[in-house]
């Protein structure tokens, strides 16, 4: 825990911003994935959400953590990442989700 000494408030703020991004990203993507089906009245909203949840779960069962492992295996260079870069990326992504 010596590594985190002095980073308490910054770490908590980063976690809050990351959770806000995760919530908004899920909200944004979920709406995009079922909008056409609901707008064309192919399925009612409840059924569309149920199908989307079902297939998201099935996709996780089949593909698991392959994407996360790929990203963690050399695509991103950790020595280039700073606190400012992480905050900037999260704030930019949150802004993009809110504006689009």
C-alpha positions in Angstrom: 0.0 0.0 0.0 3.0 2.3 0.1 2.6 2.7 -3.6 -0.8 4.4 -3.2 0.3 6.8 -0.4 -0.9 10.3 -1.3 -3.1 9.1 -4.2 -6.2 8.4 -2.1 -8.5 11.3 -3.3 -7.1 11.1 -6.9 -7.7 7.3 -7.0 -11.3 7.7 -5.7 -12.0 10.5 -8.2 -10.6 8.3 -11.0 -12.8 5.4 -10.0 -15.9 7.6 -9.9 -15.1 9.0 -13.3 -14.5 5.5 -14.7 -17.8 4.3 -13.3 -19.6 7.3 -14.8 -18.1 6.5 -18.1 -19.0 2.8 -17.8 -22.6 3.7 -17.0 -23.0 6.2 -19.8 -21.3 3.9 -22.3 -23.6 1.1 -21.4 -26.6 3.4 -21.6 -25.5 4.7 -25.0 -24.7 1.3 -26.5 -27.8 -0.4 -25.2 -30.0 2.3 -26.8 -28.2 2.0 -30.1 -28.4 -1.8 -30.2 -32.2 -1.9 -29.8 -33.4 1.4 -31.3 -34.1 0.1 -34.8 -36.0 -3.0 -33.5 -38.2 -0.9 -31.2 -38.7 2.0 -33.7 -39.9 -0.4 -36.4 -42.1 -2.2 -34.0 -40.6 -5.5 -34.6 -40.4 -6.1 -30.8 -41.8 -4.2 -27.9 -39.2 -2.5 -25.7 -39.2 -5.1 -22.9 -38.7 -8.0 -25.4 -35.9 -6.1 -27.2 -34.1 -5.4 -23.9 -34.5 -9.0 -22.9 -33.1 -10.3 -26.2 -30.2 -7.8 -26.0 -29.3 -8.9 -22.4 -29.6 -12.6 -23.4 -27.2 -12.2 -26.4 -24.7 -10.1 -24.5 -24.6 -12.8 -21.9 -24.2 -15.5 -24.6 -21.4 -13.5 -26.2 -19.5 -13.4 -22.9 -19.9 -17.1 -22.5 -18.5 -17.8 -25.9 -15.8 -15.1 -26.2 -15.0 -14.5 -22.5 -12.2 -12.1 -21.9 -10.4 -12.4 -25.2 -10.7 -8.7 -26.1 -9.4 -7.7 -22.6 -6.5 -10.1 -22.9 -5.6 -8.8 -26.4 -5.6 -5.2 -25.2 -3.5 -6.2 -22.2 -1.0 -8.1 -24.2 1.0 -5.4 -25.8 -1.3 -3.1 -27.8 -1.1 -0.5 -25.0 2.3 0.5 -23.8 2.1 1.2 -20.0 5.1 3.5 -20.0 3.3 6.0 -22.1 0.2 6.2 -19.9 -0.1 9.0 -17.3 -2.8 10.1 -14.9 -3.6 13.0 -17.2 -4.0 10.8 -20.2 -6.4 8.5 -18.4 -8.5 11.4 -17.1 -8.5 13.1 -20.5 -9.5 9.9 -22.3 -12.4 9.3 -19.8 -13.6 12.9 -19.9 -13.4 12.9 -23.8 -15.3 9.6 -24.0 -18.0 10.8 -21.5 -18.4 14.0 -23.6 -18.7 12.0 -26.8 -21.3 9.7 -25.3 -23.3 12.7 -24.1 -23.1 14.6 -27.4 -23.9 11.7 -29.7 
